[in-house]
């Protein structure tokens, strides 16, 4: 548990101040402006959480200001920031707050979320913060099982997953993910990132020394939004077109992790760990 998470967890229990009261779960996502994948991933995860914790009211917040503004401009859809959601919960009389991010790693977006939450440590009797998807060795294994049980691969197909990537030190999660895939026997899986290490060139270097000529591409992101549709599967300057230009036969699975029951279950397990 990080220092900020620990402070938030400790903020609650000040003797007679604490009583059960109204309870809520705040689901915090980076966000997406693509309503199709929003419904299948983020909304599906929130519905699963609400169904599993019926005594808790579920709120939503996005961390991307750009996406929040775009949704308001193009869809007239207002999504709260973390601060706005905390203010709304305070106004609604919520006393027990569980915050569960749908972030993949403990990176920049998660750090910003924790900083925002710190401002409210003394505003609620009880705040608990759950961990991102990949936060323990068991998380990696469960996430891998969820992914591999959702796809059908031929023996002659390599499976390339595209993560987001970051210049934050938490980017180490992506090489660790590939290593764990291999430890679990999935040697045909390679993990690359759009904005971190390893990148597509690194993936292609590994493919060049393999016998694979067929590739299955899938995003390792909660949503299948801009990066998945354009950077991974687009018809212009994408991972798909670069791999095809290199002579590979490419098949695309345009599915966000939030569509997978096993991934949604893992987020629920992170909430259960707080309770």
SULBELPE-V661238 format. One record per residue. N is the residue number from 0. RES is the residue in three letters. PHI is phi in radians with two decimals (* if undefined). Layout:
N	RES	PHI
N	RES	PHI
This chain:
0	UNK	*
1	UNK	-1.24
2	UNK	-1.06
3	UNK	-1.17
4	UNK	-1.08
5	UNK	-1.15
6	UNK	-1.08
7	UNK	-1.10
8	UNK	-1.16
9	UNK	-1.38
10	UNK	-1.15
11	UNK	-1.36
12	UNK	-1.64
13	UNK	-1.80
14	UNK	0.99
15	UNK	-1.19
16	UNK	-1.11
17	UNK	-1.57
18	UNK	-2.59
19	UNK	-0.98
20	UNK	1.02
21	UNK	-1.34
22	UNK	-2.16
23	UNK	-2.54
24	UNK	-2.05
25	UNK	-1.76
26	UNK	-1.57
27	UNK	-1.89
28	UNK	-2.19
29	UNK	-1.04
30	UNK	1.93
31	UNK	-2.71
32	UNK	-1.68
33	UNK	-1.63
34	UNK	-1.17
35	UNK	-1.14
36	UNK	-1.31
37	UNK	-1.01
38	UNK	-1.19
39	UNK	-1.40
40	UNK	-2.06
41	UNK	-1.14
42	UNK	-1.11
43	UNK	-1.11
44	UNK	-1.16
45	UNK	-1.11
46	UNK	-1.13
47	UNK	-1.12
48	UNK	-1.11
49	UNK	-1.08
50	UNK	-1.20
51	UNK	-1.43
52	UNK	-2.18
53	UNK	-1.14
54	UNK	-1.49
55	UNK	-1.94
56	UNK	-1.44
57	UNK	-1.79
58	UNK	-1.93
59	UNK	-2.15
60	UNK	-2.49
61	UNK	-1.92
62	UNK	-1.70
63	UNK	-1.51
64	UNK	-1.12
65	UNK	-1.07
66	UNK	-1.21
67	UNK	-1.02
68	UNK	-1.16
69	UNK	-1.16
70	UNK	-1.11
71	UNK	-1.20
72	UNK	-1.24
73	UNK	-1.67
74	UNK	-2.11
75	UNK	0.92
76	UNK	-1.97
77	UNK	-1.65
78	UNK	-2.00
79	UNK	-1.30
80	UNK	-1.34
81	UNK	-1.06
82	UNK	-1.09
83	UNK	-1.10
84	UNK	-1.16
85	UNK	-1.14
86	UNK	-1.11
87	UNK	-1.12
88	UNK	-1.13
89	UNK	-1.10
90	UNK	-1.13
91	UNK	-1.45
92	UNK	1.39
93	UNK	-1.20
94	UNK	-2.01
95	UNK	-1.84
96	UNK	-2.04
97	UNK	-1.87
98	UNK	-1.86
99	UNK	-2.15
100	UNK	-1.33
101	UNK	-1.76
102	UNK	-1.18
103	UNK	-1.36
104	UNK	-2.23
105	UNK	-1.49
106	UNK	-1.85
107	UNK	-1.06
108	UNK	-1.10
109	UNK	-1.20
110	UNK	-1.09
111	UNK	-1.13
112	UNK	-1.04
113	UNK	-1.12
114	UNK	-1.10
115	UNK	-1.08
116	UNK	-1.19
117	UNK	-1.01
118	UNK	-1.15
119	UNK	-1.94
120	UNK	-1.05
121	UNK	-1.80
122	UNK	-1.68
123	UNK	-2.22
124	UNK	-1.04
125	UNK	-2.59
126	UNK	-2.28
127	UNK	-2.21
128	UNK	-2.12
129	UNK	-1.42
130	UNK	-1.69
131	UNK	-1.07
132	UNK	-0.98
133	UNK	-1.77
134	UNK	-2.21
135	UNK	-2.62
136	UNK	-0.95
137	UNK	-1.17
138	UNK	-1.04
139	UNK	-1.03
140	UNK	-1.13
141	UNK	-1.19
142	UNK	-1.14
143	UNK	-1.10
144	UNK	-1.07
145	UNK	-1.08
146	UNK	-1.21
147	UNK	-1.21
148	UNK	-1.35
149	UNK	-1.78
150	UNK	-2.18
151	UNK	-2.06
152	UNK	-2.08
153	UNK	-1.46
154	UNK	-1.09
155	UNK	-1.71
156	UNK	-1.91
157	UNK	-1.46
158	UNK	-2.02
159	UNK	-1.89
160	UNK	-1.82
161	UNK	-1.84
162	UNK	-1.62
163	UNK	-1.35
164	UNK	1.50
165	UNK	-2.82
166	UNK	-1.57
167	UNK	-1.27
168	UNK	-1.08
169	UNK	-1.18
170	UNK	-1.02
171	UNK	-1.01
172	UNK	-1.08
173	UNK	-1.28
174	UNK	-1.06
175	UNK	-1.11
176	UNK	-1.08
177	UNK	-1.08
178	UNK	-1.03
179	UNK	-1.23
180	UNK	-0.93
181	UNK	-1.17
182	UNK	-1.06
183	UNK	-1.50
184	UNK	1.72
185	UNK	-1.69
186	UNK	-1.26
187	UNK	-1.45
188	UNK	-1.69
189	UNK	-2.16
190	UNK	-2.06
191	UNK	-2.20
192	UNK	-2.36
193	UNK	-1.38
194	UNK	-2.22
195	UNK	-2.66
196	UNK	-2.03
197	UNK	-1.35
198	UNK	-1.79
199	UNK	-1.06
200	UNK	-1.06
201	UNK	-1.12
202	UNK	-1.09
203	UNK	-1.19
204	UNK	-1.09
205	UNK	-1.22
206	UNK	-1.11
207	UNK	-1.12
208	UNK	-1.75
209	UNK	-1.84
210	UNK	-1.68
211	UNK	-1.34
212	UNK	-2.06
213	UNK	-2.02
214	UNK	-2.32
215	UNK	-1.89
216	UNK	-1.83
217	UNK	-2.62
218	UNK	-1.31
219	UNK	-1.80
220	UNK	-2.42
221	UNK	-1.07
222	UNK	-1.96
223	UNK	-1.81
224	UNK	-1.85
225	UNK	-0.97
226	UNK	-1.08
227	UNK	-1.20
228	UNK	-1.30
229	UNK	-1.84
230	UNK	-1.18
231	UNK	-1.59
232	UNK	-2.00
233	UNK	-1.16
234	UNK	-1.63
235	UNK	-2.40
236	UNK	0.96
237	UNK	-2.06
238	UNK	-1.02
239	UNK	-1.07
240	UNK	-1.20
241	UNK	-1.17
242	UNK	-1.19
243	UNK	-1.14
244	UNK	-1.12
245	UNK	-1.47
246	UNK	1.75
247	UNK	-1.55
248	UNK	-1.57
249	UNK	-2.03
250	UNK	-2.07
251	UNK	-1.90
252	UNK	-1.96
253	UNK	-1.59
254	UNK	-2.44
255	UNK	-1.40
256	UNK	-1.06
257	UNK	-1.11
258	UNK	-1.40
259	UNK	-1.62
260	UNK	-1.02
261	UNK	-1.12
262	UNK	-1.25
263	UNK	-1.07
264	UNK	-1.12
265	UNK	-1.18
266	UNK	-1.11
267	UNK	-1.11
268	UNK	-1.08
269	UNK	-1.16
270	UNK	-1.23
271	UNK	-1.03
272	UNK	-1.10
273	UNK	-1.38
274	UNK	-1.65
